[in-house]
Amino acid sequence: MTSHITVQSTNNRVRVRVSDVTVADSAQAQLLTEGTLPLRHYFPRDHVRMDLLTPTENVTHCPHKGDAHYWSLIVDGEEFENIVWSYENPIPEMSDIAGLLCFYDEQVTLEVVT
């Protein structure tokens, strides 16, 4: 793993809501810290409402994690474009987050239940 990134399991339940709709709910989220960037929660796919997600063409590259692919979220007819991403095939050092989904916390309500 690159030296400035850590990935660890959490013992807490983590939920993501948009409006009054729960779009992710997991007690198995992974916490990723990367330097001074915001803490991110990565969710197993089967803990995310995939029926609300639509893949987009957007792909970004991080030299420390690999290529991120994005999804838009549609809740109550409102679209939140490129709000979810995943490193499908990250660099080998970041295999702990392979296929997990992450939300822009700034655009959703993220609840950590201790």
C-alpha positions in Angstrom: 0.0 0.0 0.0 1.3 3.5 -0.7 2.7 5.0 2.4 0.3 7.9 2.7 -2.9 5.8 2.3 -4.4 3.5 4.8 -7.5 1.3 4.5 -9.1 -0.2 7.6 -12.3 -1.9 8.6 -14.8 -0.1 10.8 -16.8 -1.6 13.6 -19.5 1.0 13.1 -22.6 0.9 10.9 -22.4 3.4 8.1 -25.4 4.7 6.2 -25.7 7.0 3.2 -28.9 8.9 2.5 -30.0 11.2 -0.2 -33.2 13.0 0.7 -35.1 10.4 2.8 -33.8 7.5 0.8 -31.1 5.2 2.2 -28.8 4.3 -0.7 -26.1 2.4 1.3 -26.1 0.7 4.7 -23.2 -1.4 5.9 -21.4 -2.6 9.0 -18.5 -3.7 6.7 -17.5 -0.4 5.2 -13.8 0.2 4.7 -12.3 3.6 5.8 -9.7 5.1 3.5 -7.4 7.9 4.6 -5.1 9.6 2.1 -2.9 12.3 3.3 -4.9 15.5 4.0 -7.8 14.4 1.8 -11.2 13.8 3.5 -11.8 10.4 5.1 -13.8 8.2 2.7 -16.1 5.2 3.3 -16.0 2.4 0.8 -19.0 0.1 0.7 -19.5 -3.5 -0.5 -21.8 -3.5 -3.6 -24.4 -5.7 -2.0 -24.8 -3.0 0.7 -25.6 -0.3 -1.9 -28.9 0.2 -3.7 -27.4 -0.6 -7.2 -30.9 -0.2 -8.7 -30.6 3.5 -8.1 -27.2 3.8 -9.9 -26.4 4.3 -13.5 -22.9 3.9 -14.8 -21.4 7.0 -16.6 -18.6 7.4 -19.1 -16.5 9.3 -16.4 -13.2 7.8 -15.5 -10.4 9.5 -13.5 -6.9 8.3 -12.8 -5.1 8.4 -9.4 -1.5 7.4 -9.5 -1.9 6.0 -6.0 -5.0 3.9 -6.5 -5.6 3.5 -10.3 -8.6 4.3 -12.5 -11.9 5.2 -10.9 -15.2 4.6 -12.7 -18.3 6.6 -11.8 -22.1 6.2 -11.4 -24.9 8.7 -11.2 -27.6 8.3 -8.6 -31.3 8.9 -9.3 -33.5 9.5 -6.3 -37.1 10.7 -6.5 -36.5 11.7 -10.1 -33.5 13.8 -9.3 -30.1 12.9 -10.8 -26.9 13.3 -8.9 -24.2 12.9 -11.6 -21.0 11.1 -11.0 -21.6 10.9 -7.2 -20.3 7.4 -6.7 -17.0 5.8 -7.8 -15.2 2.6 -7.7 -11.7 1.3 -8.4 -12.6 -1.8 -10.3 -9.0 -2.9 -10.9 -6.8 -0.7 -8.6 -3.1 -0.9 -8.4 -2.0 -4.1 -6.5 -1.2 -2.2 -3.3 -4.8 -1.0 -3.1 -6.6 -4.3 -3.7 -8.5 -3.8 -0.4 -10.8 -1.4 -2.1 -11.2 -3.3 -5.4 -14.9 -3.1 -6.5 -16.1 -1.2 -3.4 -18.2 1.9 -3.9 -17.6 5.3 -2.5 -19.9 8.4 -2.3 -19.0 12.0 -2.4 -19.8 12.7 1.3 -20.2 16.4 0.5 -23.3 15.5 -1.6 -25.0 13.0 0.6 -25.9 12.5 4.2 -23.4 10.1 5.7 -24.3 8.7 9.1 -21.9 6.7 11.3 -23.7 4.8 14.0 -21.5 3.8 16.9 
